[in-house]
Amino acid sequence: MANETTIKELDGANMDIDLTSSGKVSWKQDKCPWNEAEKTDKHKCCVKDTSICDFFCGIKWPDFVLCSYPRKTHKG
């Protein structure tokens, strides 16, 4: 289906971080697919009281960020 969105489970969210901590954490942390595509580190999944990425789809227990990149899930 052309309109089907694939949701990725990005490991290592830990809910208080933004999933772009430059590898300076003691647990496994996947890279943001948007940052990888643009070869940057400026995109963040969610920052408390600040922003939520257009590709953010929620959290899955215990610490996975659900991501729909490259298909946006909402207007930011």
C-alpha positions as CSV (number, residue, x, y, z in Angstrom):
1,M,0.0,0.0,0.0
2,A,1.4,3.4,-1.0
3,N,-0.1,5.2,2.0
4,E,1.0,2.7,4.6
5,T,3.4,4.2,7.2
6,T,6.2,2.0,8.6
7,I,6.8,2.7,12.3
8,K,10.4,2.2,13.5
9,E,11.2,1.3,17.1
10,L,14.3,3.3,18.1
11,D,16.0,1.7,21.1
12,G,17.4,3.6,24.0
13,A,15.0,6.5,24.4
14,N,15.0,6.6,28.3
15,M,12.3,9.2,28.2
16,D,14.5,12.1,29.6
17,I,16.8,12.3,26.6
18,D,16.3,13.3,23.0
19,L,17.7,10.3,21.3
20,T,20.6,12.3,19.8
21,S,23.0,12.3,22.7
22,S,26.1,11.7,20.5
23,G,26.8,8.3,22.1
24,K,27.5,9.7,25.5
25,V,25.2,7.4,27.4
26,S,25.9,4.1,29.0
27,W,23.1,2.2,27.2
28,K,22.5,1.2,23.6
29,Q,20.9,4.0,21.7
30,D,19.7,3.9,18.0
31,K,20.4,6.9,15.7
32,C,17.6,9.2,14.5
33,P,16.9,8.2,10.9
34,W,16.1,11.9,9.9
35,N,19.5,12.9,11.3
36,E,21.2,10.1,9.4
37,A,19.5,11.0,6.2
38,E,20.6,14.7,6.5
39,K,24.0,13.9,8.1
40,T,23.3,16.1,11.1
41,D,22.4,15.8,14.8
42,K,20.0,18.8,15.0
43,H,16.7,16.7,15.0
44,K,15.3,15.5,18.3
45,C,12.4,13.1,19.0
46,C,11.0,15.1,21.9
47,V,12.3,17.6,24.3
48,K,10.4,18.1,27.5
49,D,8.2,21.2,27.5
50,T,9.8,22.3,24.2
51,S,9.0,20.3,21.1
52,I,7.9,17.0,19.5
53,C,9.3,15.8,16.2
54,D,6.9,15.6,13.2
55,F,7.8,11.9,12.9
56,F,7.3,11.0,16.6
57,C,4.6,8.4,17.1
58,G,4.9,7.7,20.8
59,I,6.7,5.4,23.2
60,K,6.7,1.7,23.6
61,W,7.6,0.0,26.8
62,P,10.3,-0.1,28.2
63,D,12.2,2.6,26.3
64,F,11.5,2.7,22.6
65,V,10.7,5.8,20.6
66,L,8.2,5.1,17.8
67,C,9.2,6.9,14.6
68,S,7.5,7.2,11.2
69,Y,10.4,8.8,9.3
70,P,10.2,9.8,6.5
71,R,6.4,10.1,6.7
72,K,5.2,12.8,9.0
73,T,2.5,11.9,11.6
74,H,1.3,15.4,12.5
75,K,1.8,19.0,11.8
76,G,4.6,20.4,14.0
